[in-house]
Amino acid sequence: MITRWADTSAILHNEGLLDQVGTVAISPLTLSELEHIKTSSDNEKLKFFAREAVRNILATKKFEVVIDNNRKIDKLLKKYNFLSNINDHRILCAAELTAIE
């Protein structure tokens, strides 16, 4: 059972995330962003945190990668026309869709 959602920033900057009870849902976009940071960031500390985050996601059962339904996300982006088509807003829509389903 999913108890909360996390985006890329939450995973990178919340060291106690794994200590909390329950499963953390993430979007495939979040995983993609972490992979990108691991290899392209100029900030070595940030690259380290991204590598650690990916290891934790793969090694623990605390994370559930929730498959995005792009059609439904696109519909929500149109419904909430103040949201633009960027990763952060797509992750928010995926979280809302998961809560509805």
C-alpha positions, 0 to 999 in steps of 0.5 A: 500500500502506497502511503505517500509520493516523492519527487526527485527533490524529496528523494535527494534532500530527505535523508529520513525518507526510508526511515518512515513507515510505508511505501513511497510511490515514485513516477518513472520520470523521477527515476529518469531524473535521478539517472540523469543527475547521476551522470550529468550534474557538475555538483559531485555531492548531488551526483553522490546523493542521486547514486545513493537514491537509485541504489536505495530504490533498487535495493529496498521494498520501500519504493514502488515505481508507479507506471504513468498513464500518459493519456490520463496525465495529458487530460489532467494537464488540460483540466488544470490548464495552469499546469505546464507540460513539465516533469514536475507537473506530470509527476503531480498528475500521476500522483493524483491519478494513483490516489483516484484509482 
